[in-house]
Amino acid sequence: MTAGSEFPDIQIHIGDRITGSIVLSLAEVATFARLSGDLNPLHCDEQYAAQTRFGGVIVSGPQLTSLMMGLTATYFSRETAMLGLEFTFHFRKAVKAGETVNMIWDIVSAEPKASLQGVLVNLDGKAMVLDQIVLTGKGKVLVMSQL
């Protein structure tokens, strides 16, 4: 589906997939945790984290969800303006520093909304390490014409 004649410059296609991949180093995980105020030693203390059931430093939830939301912002703001309206996430498995995280959002619906001067887009998402889902999510964004 395209946004329709009401917003001809906004091209949203149901079924399109937004993807990204990232590997976070120990330093990146620790820096994000510190900057976001998450001083849990699981995110910054290698010796401590190695002795836990995780066996090493893990990525903080806010870092993973920020990357997921950032992926949508980057995708939709290439040719249009975009606002994130709602995101919900469910954590399924910890992600260790150094693991490759594959992030996926599927566009599941798009509805022109004249009162908001754009198109409401609903997304289903997940993040995976190898073949295991580590996070699931849903999102709603508003895509608008460039100002």
N, CA, C and O atoms as a GROMACS GRO file, in nm:
protein
  588
    1MET      N    1   0.084  -0.119   0.000
    1MET     CA    2   0.000   0.000   0.000
    1MET      C    3   0.087   0.123   0.000
    1MET      O    4   0.190   0.128   0.067
    2THR      N    5   0.046   0.220  -0.075
    2THR     CA    6   0.110   0.350  -0.072
    2THR      C    7   0.019   0.440   0.009
    2THR      O    8  -0.098   0.409   0.030
    3ALA      N    9   0.074   0.551   0.056
    3ALA     CA   10  -0.003   0.639   0.143
    3ALA      C   11  -0.128   0.694   0.076
    3ALA      O   12  -0.221   0.735   0.145
    4GLY      N   13  -0.132   0.695  -0.053
    4GLY     CA   14  -0.252   0.741  -0.123
    4GLY      C   15  -0.241   0.884  -0.169
    4GLY      O   16  -0.141   0.951  -0.145
    5SER      N   17  -0.346   0.932  -0.236
    5SER     CA   18  -0.343   1.064  -0.297
    5SER      C   19  -0.340   1.176  -0.194
    5SER      O   20  -0.297   1.287  -0.225
    6GLU      N   21  -0.384   1.148  -0.073
    6GLU     CA   22  -0.384   1.250   0.031
    6GLU      C   23  -0.242   1.295   0.065
    6GLU      O   24  -0.219   1.412   0.095
    7PHE      N   25  -0.146   1.202   0.060
    7PHE     CA   26  -0.004   1.231   0.087
    7PHE      C   27   0.081   1.161  -0.020
    7PHE      O   28   0.147   1.062   0.009
    8PRO      N   29   0.079   1.212  -0.144
    8PRO     CA   30   0.145   1.142  -0.255
    8PRO      C   31   0.296   1.128  -0.240
    8PRO      O   32   0.356   1.040  -0.302
    9ASP      N   33   0.360   1.213  -0.160
    9ASP     CA   34   0.505   1.204  -0.144
    9ASP      C   35   0.548   1.104  -0.037
    9ASP      O   36   0.668   1.082  -0.018
   10ILE      N   37   0.452   1.045   0.033
   10ILE     CA   38   0.485   0.946   0.137
   10ILE      C   39   0.458   0.807   0.080
   10ILE      O   40   0.343   0.772   0.051
   11GLN      N   41   0.562   0.730   0.066
   11GLN     CA   42   0.552   0.595   0.011
   11GLN      C   43   0.576   0.493   0.121
   11GLN      O   44   0.690   0.472   0.162
   12ILE      N   45   0.469   0.430   0.167
   12ILE     CA   46   0.478   0.326   0.269
   12ILE      C   47   0.421   0.199   0.207
   12ILE      O   48   0.312   0.201   0.150
   13HIS      N   49   0.494   0.090   0.217
   13HIS     CA   50   0.448  -0.035   0.157
   13HIS      C   51   0.434  -0.143   0.265
   13HIS      O   52   0.533  -0.184   0.327
   14ILE      N   53   0.311  -0.186   0.287
   14ILE     CA   54   0.285  -0.294   0.383
   14ILE      C   55   0.362  -0.418   0.338
   14ILE      O   56   0.362  -0.455   0.221
   15GLY      N   57   0.427  -0.481   0.434
   15GLY     CA   58   0.508  -0.599   0.404
   15GLY      C   59   0.656  -0.567   0.388
   15GLY      O   60   0.738  -0.658   0.392
   16ASP      N   61   0.690  -0.439   0.371
   16ASP     CA   62   0.832  -0.403   0.363
   16ASP      C   63   0.900  -0.435   0.495
   16ASP      O   64   0.837  -0.432   0.601
   17ARG      N   65   1.027  -0.466   0.486
   17ARG     CA   66   1.105  -0.503   0.604
   17ARG      C   67   1.221  -0.405   0.619
   17ARG      O   68   1.290  -0.372   0.523
   18ILE      N   69   1.240  -0.361   0.742
   18ILE     CA   70   1.351  -0.273   0.777
   18ILE      C   71   1.450  -0.357   0.856
   18ILE      O   72   1.412  -0.420   0.955
   19THR      N   73   1.576  -0.359   0.815
   19THR     CA   74   1.674  -0.444   0.881
   19THR      C   75   1.801  -0.368   0.914
   19THR      O   76   1.837  -0.269   0.850
   20GLY      N   77   1.867  -0.415   1.015
   20GLY     CA   78   1.996  -0.362   1.054
   20GLY      C   79   2.070  -0.465   1.137
   20GLY      O   80   2.010  -0.557   1.192
   21SER      N   81   2.199  -0.448   1.146
   21SER     CA   82   2.281  -0.542   1.221
   21SER      C   83   2.390  -0.465   1.293
   21SER      O   84   2.442  -0.366   1.241
   22ILE      N   85   2.424  -0.510   1.414
   22ILE     CA   86   2.526  -0.440   1.491
   22ILE      C   87   2.596  -0.539   1.585
   22ILE      O   88   2.537  -0.637   1.632
   23VAL      N   89   2.722  -0.510   1.610
   23VAL     CA   90   2.801  -0.579   1.711
   23VAL      C   91   2.850  -0.472   1.807
   23VAL      O   92   2.917  -0.377   1.765
   24LEU      N   93   2.817  -0.485   1.934
   24LEU     CA   94   2.856  -0.387   2.034
   24LEU      C   95   2.976  -0.438   2.114
   24LEU      O   96   2.973  -0.548   2.168
   25SER      N   97   3.080  -0.356   2.119
   25SER     CA   98   3.200  -0.393   2.194
   25SER      C   99   3.176  -0.375   2.344
   25SER      O  100   3.078  -0.312   2.385
   26LEU      N  101   3.265  -0.432   2.423
   26LEU     CA  102   3.257  -0.413   2.568
   26LEU      C  103   3.257  -0.265   2.604
   26LEU      O  104   3.181  -0.221   2.689
   27ALA      N  105   3.343  -0.188   2.538
   27ALA     CA  106   3.353  -0.044   2.566
   27ALA      C  107   3.223   0.028   2.531
   27ALA      O  108   3.179   0.116   2.606
   28GLU      N  109   3.161  -0.008   2.418
   28GLU     CA  110   3.035   0.057   2.378
   28GLU      C  111   2.923   0.024   2.476
   28GLU      O  112   2.842   0.112   2.510
   29VAL      N  113   2.917  -0.100   2.522
   29VAL     CA  114   2.814  -0.140   2.618
   29VAL      C  115   2.834  -0.064   2.750
   29VAL      O  116   2.738  -0.010   2.806
   30ALA      N  117   2.956  -0.060   2.799
   30ALA     CA  118   2.984   0.009   2.926
   30ALA      C  119   2.960   0.159   2.915
   30ALA      O  120   2.905   0.219   3.007
   31THR      N  121   3.000   0.219   2.804
   31THR     CA  122   2.980   0.363   2.786
   31THR      C  123   2.833   0.399   2.782
   31THR      O  124   2.791   0.494   2.847
   32PHE      N  125   2.753   0.323   2.706
   32PHE     CA  126   2.609   0.351   2.700
   32PHE      C  127   2.547   0.336   2.838
   32PHE      O  128   2.468   0.421   2.880
   33ALA      N  129   2.580   0.230   2.908
   33ALA     CA  130   2.523   0.207   3.041
   33ALA      C  131   2.557   0.324   3.134
   33ALA      O  132   2.470   0.374   3.205
   34ARG      N  133   2.682   0.368   3.132
   34ARG     CA  134   2.723   0.479   3.218
   34ARG      C  135   2.649   0.606   3.180
   34ARG      O  136   2.598   0.676   3.267
   35LEU      N  137   2.643   0.638   3.051
   35LEU     CA  138   2.578   0.761   3.006
   35LEU      C  139   2.427   0.761   3.031
   35LEU      O  140   2.367   0.867   3.049
   36SER      N  141   2.368   0.643   3.034
   36SER     CA  142   2.223   0.636   3.058
   36SER      C  143   2.189   0.618   3.206
   36SER      O  144   2.072   0.607   3.242
   37GLY      N  145   2.291   0.616   3.291
   37GLY     CA  146   2.268   0.605   3.434
   37GLY      C  147   2.243   0.464   3.483
   37GLY      O  148   2.201   0.445   3.597
   38ASP      N  149   2.269   0.364   3.398
   38ASP     CA  150   2.250   0.224   3.436
   38ASP      C  151   2.384   0.169   3.484
   38ASP      O  152   2.465   0.125   3.403
   39LEU      N  153   2.407   0.172   3.614
   39LEU     CA  154   2.536   0.130   3.670
   39LEU      C  155   2.537  -0.016   3.714
   39LEU      O  156   2.621  -0.056   3.795
   40ASN      N  157   2.446  -0.095   3.661
   40ASN     CA  158   2.444  -0.238   3.688
   40ASN      C  159   2.578  -0.297   3.641
   40ASN      O  160   2.614  -0.280   3.525
   41PRO      N  161   2.651  -0.366   3.729
   41PRO     CA  162   2.781  -0.420   3.689
   41PRO      C  163   2.774  -0.524   3.577
   41PRO      O  164   2.876  -0.555   3.517
   42LEU      N  165   2.656  -0.577   3.548
   42LEU     CA  166   2.642  -0.668   3.433
   42LEU      C  167   2.678  -0.600   3.301
   42LEU      O  168   2.709  -0.667   3.202
   43HIS      N  169   2.673  -0.466   3.300
   43HIS     CA  170   2.697  -0.392   3.176
   43HIS      C  171   2.836  -0.329   3.169
   43HIS      O  172   2.873  -0.273   3.066
   44CYS      N  173   2.914  -0.338   3.278
   44CYS     CA  174   3.041  -0.266   3.274
   44CYS      C  175   3.156  -0.332   3.350
   44CYS      O  176   3.270  -0.288   3.338
   45ASP      N  177   3.130  -0.435   3.426
   45ASP     CA  178   3.234  -0.498   3.507
   45ASP      C  179   3.257  -0.640   3.456
   45ASP      O  180   3.179  -0.731   3.486
   46GLU      N  181   3.363  -0.659   3.379
   46GLU     CA  182   3.389  -0.789   3.316
   46GLU      C  183   3.406  -0.901   3.418
   46GLU      O  184   3.353  -1.010   3.400
   47GLN      N  185   3.480  -0.874   3.526
   47GLN     CA  186   3.503  -0.978   3.627
   47GLN      C  187   3.373  -1.018   3.695
   47GLN      O  188   3.346  -1.137   3.713
   48TYR      N  189   3.293  -0.921   3.733
   48TYR     CA  190   3.165  -0.949   3.796
   48TYR      C  191   3.075  -1.028   3.701
   48TYR      O  192   3.022  -1.133   3.737
   49ALA      N  193   3.059  -0.976   3.578
   49ALA     CA  194   2.968  -1.037   3.481
   49ALA      C  195   3.010  -1.179   3.444
   49ALA      O  196   2.925  -1.264   3.418
   50ALA      N  197   3.140  -1.206   3.442
   50ALA     CA  198   3.190  -1.339   3.407
   50ALA      C  199   3.145  -1.444   3.508
   50ALA      O  200   3.134  -1.562   3.474
   51GLN      N  201   3.119  -1.403   3.631
   51GLN     CA  202   3.081  -1.497   3.736
   51GLN      C  203   2.930  -1.518   3.747
   51GLN      O  204   2.884  -1.595   3.831
   52THR      N  205   2.854  -1.450   3.662
   52THR     CA  206   2.709  -1.464   3.665
   52THR      C  207   2.664  -1.571   3.566
   52THR      O  208   2.745  -1.627   3.492
   53ARG      N  209   2.535  -1.598   3.566
   53ARG     CA  210   2.482  -1.698   3.472
   53ARG      C  211   2.497  -1.656   3.326
   53ARG      O  212   2.484  -1.739   3.236
   54PHE      N  213   2.526  -1.525   3.302
   54PHE     CA  214   2.542  -1.476   3.166
   54PHE      C  215   2.683  -1.503   3.113
   54PHE      O  216   2.704  -1.507   2.992
   55GLY      N  217   2.779  -1.520   3.202
   55GLY     CA  218   2.915  -1.552   3.161
   55GLY      C  219   2.992  -1.437   3.100
   55GLY      O  220   3.100  -1.458   3.045
   56GLY      N  221   2.939  -1.318   3.109
   56GLY     CA  222   3.009  -1.202   3.054
   56GLY      C  223   2.918  -1.080   3.052
   56GLY      O  224   2.801  -1.087   3.089
   57VAL      N  225   2.975  -0.970   3.010
   57VAL     CA  226   2.903  -0.842   3.004
   57VAL      C  227   2.787  -0.854   2.905
   57VAL      O  228   2.803  -0.908   2.796
   58ILE      N  229   2.670  -0.803   2.946
   58ILE     CA  230   2.553  -0.804   2.858
   58ILE      C  231   2.509  -0.661   2.826
   58ILE      O  232   2.533  -0.567   2.902
   59VAL      N  233   2.446  -0.648   2.711
   59VAL     CA  234   2.393  -0.520   2.663
   59VAL      C  235   2.274  -0.481   2.751
   59VAL      O  236   2.191  -0.566   2.785
   60SER      N  237   2.265  -0.353   2.787
   60SER     CA  238   2.150  -0.308   2.868
   60SER      C  239   2.025  -0.301   2.780
   60SER      O  240   2.032  -0.279   2.659
   61GLY      N  241   1.910  -0.320   2.844
   61GLY     CA  242   1.783  -0.311   2.772
   61GLY      C  243   1.765  -0.178   2.700
   61GLY      O  244   1.726  -0.177   2.584
   62PRO      N  245   1.792  -0.065   2.768
   62PRO     CA  246   1.776   0.064   2.699
   62PRO      C  247   1.864   0.078   2.574
   62PRO      O  248   1.825   0.145   2.478
   63GLN      N  249   1.982   0.017   2.576
   63GLN     CA  250   2.068   0.027   2.458
   63GLN      C  251   2.008  -0.050   2.341
   63GLN      O  252   2.006  -0.001   2.228
   64LEU      N  253   1.960  -0.169   2.368
   64LEU     CA  254   1.902  -0.250   2.261
   64LEU      C  255   1.774  -0.185   2.206
   64LEU      O  256   1.755  -0.180   2.084
   65THR      N  257   1.688  -0.136   2.294
   65THR     CA  258   1.565  -0.072   2.246
   65THR      C  259   1.594   0.059   2.173
   65THR      O  260   1.525   0.093   2.078
   66SER      N  261   1.695   0.132   2.216
   66SER     CA  262   1.734   0.255   2.146
   66SER      C  263   1.779   0.224   2.003
   66SER      O  264   1.745   0.296   1.909
   67LEU      N  265   1.854   0.117   1.989
   67LEU     CA  266   1.898   0.077   1.855
   67LEU      C  267   1.779   0.038   1.767
   67LEU      O  268   1.775   0.072   1.649
   68MET      N  269   1.684  -0.033   1.826
   68MET     CA  270   1.565  -0.072   1.751
   68MET      C  271   1.485   0.051   1.706
   68MET      O  272   1.443   0.060   1.591
   69MET      N  273   1.464   0.146   1.798
   69MET     CA  274   1.389   0.266   1.763
   69MET      C  275   1.468   0.352   1.664
   69MET      O  276   1.411   0.411   1.573
   70GLY      N  277   1.598   0.359   1.683
   70GLY     CA  278   1.682   0.435   1.592
   70GLY      C  279   1.677   0.381   1.450
   70GLY      O  280   1.685   0.458   1.354
   71LEU      N  281   1.664   0.251   1.437
   71LEU     CA  282   1.652   0.190   1.304
   71LEU      C  283   1.529   0.242   1.230
   71LEU      O  284   1.535   0.269   1.110
   72THR      N  285   1.417   0.257   1.302
   72THR     CA  286   1.296   0.310   1.237
   72THR      C  287   1.314   0.457   1.200
   72THR      O  288   1.273   0.500   1.092
   73ALA      N  289   1.375   0.534   1.289
   73ALA     CA  290   1.395   0.677   1.263
   73ALA      C  291   1.483   0.697   1.140
   73ALA      O  292   1.454   0.781   1.055
   74THR      N  293   1.590   0.620   1.132
   74THR     CA  294   1.680   0.631   1.016
   74THR      C  295   1.608   0.594   0.887
   74THR      O  296   1.622   0.662   0.786
   75TYR      N  297   1.532   0.485   0.891
   75TYR     CA  298   1.463   0.438   0.771
   75TYR      C  299   1.360   0.539   0.721
   75TYR      O  300   1.359   0.575   0.603
   76PHE      N  301   1.273   0.585   0.809
   76PHE     CA  302   1.163   0.671   0.766
   76PHE      C  303   1.204   0.816   0.743
   76PHE      O  304   1.132   0.889   0.675
   77SER      N  305   1.315   0.860   0.798
   77SER     CA  306   1.352   1.002   0.782
   77SER      C  307   1.447   1.026   0.666
   77SER      O  308   1.498   1.137   0.650
   78ARG      N  309   1.472   0.925   0.584
   78ARG     CA  310   1.559   0.946   0.467
   78ARG      C  311   1.497   1.044   0.368
   78ARG      O  312   1.566   1.131   0.315
   79GLU      N  313   1.368   1.031   0.343
   79GLU     CA  314   1.301   1.117   0.245
   79GLU      C  315   1.180   1.188   0.303
   79GLU      O  316   1.118   1.269   0.234
   80THR      N  317   1.147   1.161   0.427
   80THR     CA  318   1.031   1.220   0.491
   80THR      C  319   1.067   1.256   0.635
   80THR      O  320   1.178   1.228   0.680
   81ALA      N  321   0.974   1.318   0.705
   81ALA     CA  322   0.992   1.343   0.848
   81ALA      C  323   0.920   1.232   0.924
   81ALA      O  324   0.822   1.176   0.874
   82MET      N  325   0.968   1.201   1.043
   82MET     CA  326   0.912   1.089   1.118
   82MET      C  327   0.913   1.120   1.266
   82MET      O  328   1.008   1.180   1.317
   83LEU      N  329   0.807   1.078   1.336
   83LEU     CA  330   0.800   1.085   1.482
   83LEU      C  331   0.764   0.948   1.536
   83LEU      O  332   0.670   0.885   1.488
   84GLY      N  333   0.837   0.902   1.636
   84GLY     CA  334   0.799   0.780   1.704
   84GLY      C  335   0.687   0.811   1.802
   84GLY      O  336   0.699   0.904   1.882
   85LEU      N  337   0.579   0.736   1.798
   85LEU     CA  338   0.464   0.760   1.885
   85LEU      C  339   0.453   0.658   1.998
   85LEU      O  340   0.427   0.696   2.113
   86GLU      N  341   0.473   0.532   1.968
   86GLU     CA  342   0.460   0.425   2.069
   86GLU      C  343   0.556   0.313   2.036
   86GLU      O  344   0.570   0.273   1.920
   87PHE      N  345   0.621   0.262   2.138
   87PHE     CA  346   0.702   0.141   2.124
   87PHE      C  347   0.686   0.058   2.251
   87PHE      O  348   0.690   0.112   2.362
   88THR      N  349   0.668  -0.072   2.235
   88THR     CA  350   0.669  -0.164   2.347
   88THR      C  351   0.765  -0.278   2.312
   88THR      O  352   0.774  -0.322   2.198
   89PHE      N  353   0.836  -0.324   2.413
   89PHE     CA  354   0.936  -0.430   2.391
   89PHE      C  355   0.923  -0.537   2.499
   89PHE      O  356   0.882  -0.510   2.612
   90HIS      N  357   0.959  -0.658   2.460
   90HIS     CA  358   0.965  -0.771   2.553
   90HIS      C  359   1.102  -0.836   2.536
   90HIS      O  360   1.141  -0.875   2.426
   91PHE      N  361   1.175  -0.845   2.647
   91PHE     CA  362   1.307  -0.904   2.644
   91PHE      C  363   1.296  -1.055   2.659
   91PHE      O  364   1.228  -1.104   2.749
   92ARG      N  365   1.361  -1.128   2.570
   92ARG     CA  366   1.352  -1.274   2.568
   92ARG      C  367   1.481  -1.342   2.613
   92ARG      O  368   1.478  -1.450   2.672
   93LYS      N  369   1.595  -1.279   2.584
   93LYS     CA  370   1.725  -1.340   2.615
   93LYS      C  371   1.829  -1.229   2.620
   93LYS      O  372   1.822  -1.133   2.543
   94ALA      N  373   1.925  -1.243   2.709
   94ALA     CA  374   2.032  -1.144   2.720
   94ALA      C  375   2.123  -1.150   2.597
   94ALA      O  376   2.141  -1.255   2.536
   95VAL      N  377   2.178  -1.034   2.562
   95VAL     CA  378   2.274  -1.023   2.451
   95VAL      C  379   2.410  -0.990   2.510
   95VAL      O  380   2.424  -0.892   2.583
   96LYS      N  381   2.509  -1.072   2.481
   96LYS     CA  382   2.644  -1.047   2.530
   96LYS      C  383   2.715  -0.946   2.440
   96LYS      O  384   2.692  -0.940   2.319
   97ALA      N  385   2.802  -0.868   2.501
   97ALA     CA  386   2.890  -0.781   2.423
   97ALA      C  387   2.965  -0.868   2.323
   97ALA      O  388   3.009  -0.978   2.357
   98GLY      N  389   2.979  -0.819   2.200
   98GLY     CA  390   3.050  -0.893   2.096
   98GLY      C  391   2.963  -0.982   2.009
   98GLY      O  392   3.010  -1.031   1.906
   99GLU      N  393   2.837  -1.003   2.049
   99GLU     CA  394   2.748  -1.085   1.966
   99GLU      C  395   2.687  -0.997   1.855
   99GLU      O  396   2.664  -0.878   1.874
  100THR      N  397   2.662  -1.058   1.741
  100THR     CA  398   2.596  -0.988   1.632
  100THR      C  399   2.446  -0.989   1.655
  100THR      O  400   2.385  -1.096   1.670
  101VAL      N  401   2.386  -0.870   1.659
  101VAL     CA  402   2.242  -0.856   1.677
  101VAL      C  403   2.182  -0.814   1.544
  101VAL      O  404   2.220  -0.713   1.486
  102ASN      N  405   2.087  -0.894   1.495
  102ASN     CA  406   2.014  -0.862   1.372
  102ASN      C  407   1.878  -0.808   1.412
  102ASN      O  408   1.800  -0.874   1.481
  103MET      N  409   1.850  -0.685   1.367
  103MET     CA  410   1.726  -0.616   1.404
  103MET      C  411   1.633  -0.612   1.283
  103MET      O  412   1.677  -0.586   1.171
  104ILE      N  413   1.504  -0.637   1.308
  104ILE     CA  414   1.406  -0.645   1.200
  104ILE      C  415   1.278  -0.576   1.243
  104ILE      O  416   1.229  -0.599   1.354
  105TRP      N  417   1.224  -0.493   1.156
  105TRP     CA  418   1.089  -0.437   1.172
  105TRP      C  419   1.012  -0.469   1.044
  105TRP      O  420   1.064  -0.450   0.934
  106ASP      N  421   0.891  -0.517   1.058
  106ASP     CA  422   0.801  -0.539   0.945
  106ASP      C  423   0.691  -0.434   0.949
  106ASP      O  424   0.633  -0.408   1.055
  107ILE      N  425   0.663  -0.373   0.836
  107ILE     CA  426   0.553  -0.276   0.826
  107ILE      C  427   0.424  -0.356   0.810
  107ILE      O  428   0.406  -0.428   0.712
  108VAL      N  429   0.334  -0.345   0.910
  108VAL     CA  430   0.213  -0.426   0.909
  108VAL      C  431   0.087  -0.349   0.870
  108VAL      O  432  -0.011  -0.408   0.826
  109SER      N  433   0.089  -0.217   0.886
  109SER     CA  434  -0.024  -0.137   0.840
  109SER      C  435   0.017   0.008   0.825
  109SER      O  436   0.114   0.054   0.885
  110ALA      N  437  -0.060   0.079   0.744
  110ALA     CA  438  -0.035   0.222   0.721
  110ALA      C  439  -0.170   0.288   0.696
  110ALA      O  440  -0.247   0.245   0.610
  111GLU      N  441  -0.197   0.393   0.772
  111GLU     CA  442  -0.326   0.462   0.762
  111GLU      C  443  -0.306   0.612   0.751
  111GLU      O  444  -0.254   0.675   0.843
  112PRO      N  445  -0.346   0.671   0.637
  112PRO     CA  446  -0.338   0.818   0.626
  112PRO      C  447  -0.420   0.883   0.737
  112PRO      O  448  -0.531   0.840   0.766
  113LYS      N  449  -0.365   0.985   0.799
  113LYS     CA  450  -0.431   1.054   0.910
  113LYS      C  451  -0.420   1.204   0.885
  113LYS      O  452  -0.320   1.267   0.920
  114ALA      N  453  -0.524   1.261   0.824
  114ALA     CA  454  -0.522   1.402   0.787
  114ALA      C  455  -0.502   1.493   0.908
  114ALA      O  456  -0.432   1.594   0.897
  115SER      N  457  -0.563   1.460   1.022
  115SER     CA  458  -0.551   1.546   1.140
  115SER      C  459  -0.407   1.556   1.190
  115SER      O  460  -0.372   1.652   1.257
  116LEU      N  461  -0.325   1.457   1.159
  116LEU     CA  462  -0.184   1.458   1.199
  116LEU      C  463  -0.092   1.493   1.082
  116LEU      O  464   0.030   1.499   1.098
  117GLN      N  465  -0.151   1.516   0.967
  117GLN     CA  466  -0.079   1.553   0.845
  117GLN      C  467   0.026   1.449   0.807
  117GLN      O  468   0.140   1.482   0.773
  118GLY      N  469  -0.014   1.323   0.814
  118GLY     CA  470   0.079   1.217   0.778
  118GLY      C  471   0.015   1.081   0.777
  118GLY      O  472  -0.108   1.069   0.769
  119VAL      N  473   0.098   0.981   0.785
  119VAL     CA  474   0.055   0.841   0.779
  119VAL      C  475   0.098   0.772   0.908
  119VAL      O  476   0.216   0.776   0.945
  120LEU      N  477   0.003   0.707   0.975
  120LEU     CA  478   0.034   0.625   1.092
  120LEU      C  479   0.079   0.488   1.044
  120LEU      O  480   0.008   0.422   0.967
  121VAL      N  481   0.194   0.446   1.088
  121VAL     CA  482   0.252   0.319   1.045
  121VAL      C  483   0.270   0.230   1.167
  121VAL      O  484   0.331   0.271   1.266
  122ASN      N  485   0.218   0.107   1.160
  122ASN     CA  486   0.234   0.008   1.266
  122ASN      C  487   0.340  -0.093   1.225
  122ASN      O  488   0.345  -0.137   1.110
  123LEU      N  489   0.424  -0.128   1.323
  123LEU     CA  490   0.539  -0.213   1.297
  123LEU      C  491   0.544  -0.330   1.395
  123LEU      O  492   0.506  -0.314   1.512
  124ASP      N  493   0.588  -0.445   1.349
  124ASP     CA  494   0.621  -0.558   1.436
  124ASP      C  495   0.771  -0.579   1.423
  124ASP      O  496   0.825  -0.582   1.313
  125GLY      N  497   0.837  -0.595   1.538
  125GLY     CA  498   0.982  -0.607   1.533
  125GLY      C  499   1.037  -0.719   1.617
  125GLY      O  500   0.970  -0.776   1.702
  126LYS      N  501   1.163  -0.750   1.588
  126LYS     CA  502   1.236  -0.847   1.669
  126LYS      C  503   1.384  -0.823   1.649
  126LYS      O  504   1.429  -0.767   1.549
  127ALA      N  505   1.459  -0.866   1.750
  127ALA     CA  506   1.605  -0.868   1.740
  127ALA      C  507   1.647  -1.012   1.763
  127ALA      O  508   1.590  -1.083   1.845
  128MET      N  509   1.750  -1.053   1.688
  128MET     CA  510   1.793  -1.192   1.694
  128MET      C  511   1.944  -1.200   1.706
  128MET      O  512   2.017  -1.118   1.652
  129VAL      N  513   1.989  -1.302   1.778
  129VAL     CA  514   2.130  -1.340   1.781
  129VAL      C  515   2.132  -1.482   1.727
  129VAL      O  516   2.073  -1.573   1.785
  130LEU      N  517   2.202  -1.498   1.616
  130LEU     CA  518   2.196  -1.624   1.541
  130LEU      C  519   2.050  -1.652   1.509
  130LEU      O  520   1.984  -1.569   1.447
  131ASP      N  521   1.998  -1.767   1.549
  131ASP     CA  522   1.858  -1.798   1.518
  131ASP      C  523   1.766  -1.781   1.639
  131ASP      O  524   1.652  -1.826   1.637
  132GLN      N  525   1.815  -1.716   1.745
  132GLN     CA  526   1.735  -1.698   1.866
  132GLN      C  527   1.682  -1.556   1.877
  132GLN      O  528   1.756  -1.459   1.861
  133ILE      N  529   1.552  -1.545   1.904
  133ILE     CA  530   1.492  -1.414   1.926
  133ILE      C  531   1.530  -1.367   2.065
  133ILE      O  532   1.508  -1.437   2.164
  134VAL      N  533   1.589  -1.248   2.072
  134VAL     CA  534   1.630  -1.192   2.201
  134VAL      C  535   1.538  -1.080   2.247
  134VAL      O  536   1.538  -1.043   2.365
  135LEU      N  537   1.459  -1.026   2.155
  135LEU     CA  538   1.368  -0.917   2.187
  135LEU      C  539   1.257  -0.914   2.083
  135LEU      O  540   1.281  -0.936   1.964
  136THR      N  541   1.135  -0.886   2.126
  136THR     CA  542   1.024  -0.860   2.034
  136THR      C  543   0.969  -0.722   2.066
  136THR      O  544   0.985  -0.671   2.177
  137GLY      N  545   0.903  -0.663   1.966
  137GLY     CA  546   0.847  -0.530   1.990
  137GLY      C  547   0.740  -0.493   1.891
  137GLY      O  548   0.722  -0.556   1.787
  138LYS      N  549   0.669  -0.389   1.927
  138LYS     CA  550   0.569  -0.328   1.840
  138LYS      C  551   0.595  -0.178   1.842
  138LYS      O  552   0.638  -0.123   1.943
  139GLY      N  553   0.567  -0.115   1.730
  139GLY     CA  554   0.587   0.029   1.723
  139GLY      C  555   0.480   0.096   1.640
  139GLY      O  556   0.418   0.035   1.554
  140LYS      N  557   0.461   0.223   1.669
  140LYS     CA  558   0.372   0.306   1.590
  140LYS      C  559   0.446   0.437   1.565
  140LYS      O  560   0.493   0.502   1.658
  141VAL      N  561   0.457   0.474   1.438
  141VAL     CA  562   0.526   0.597   1.401
  141VAL      C  563   0.437   0.681   1.312
  141VAL      O  564   0.347   0.629   1.245
  142LEU      N  565   0.462   0.809   1.311
  142LEU     CA  566   0.394   0.902   1.222
  142LEU      C  567   0.493   0.947   1.118
  142LEU      O  568   0.597   1.004   1.151
  143VAL      N  569   0.462   0.921   0.991
  143VAL     CA  570   0.548   0.962   0.880
  143VAL      C  571   0.481   1.080   0.812
  143VAL      O  572   0.364   1.072   0.774
  144MET      N  573   0.556   1.189   0.796
  144MET     CA  574   0.502   1.313   0.739
  144MET      C  575   0.586   1.357   0.622
  144MET      O  576   0.699   1.313   0.604
  145SER      N  577   0.530   1.444   0.542
  145SER     CA  578   0.607   1.505   0.433
  145SER      C  579   0.718   1.588   0.492
  145SER      O  580   0.705   1.641   0.602
  146GLN      N  581   0.829   1.599   0.420
  146GLN     CA  582   0.938   1.687   0.465
  146GLN      C  583   0.884   1.828   0.475
  146GLN      O  584   0.806   1.871   0.391
  147LEU      N  585   0.924   1.899   0.576
  147LEU     CA  586   0.880   2.036   0.595
  147LEU      C  587   0.966   2.132   0.516
  147LEU      O  588   0.944   2.253   0.519
   0.00000   0.00000   0.00000
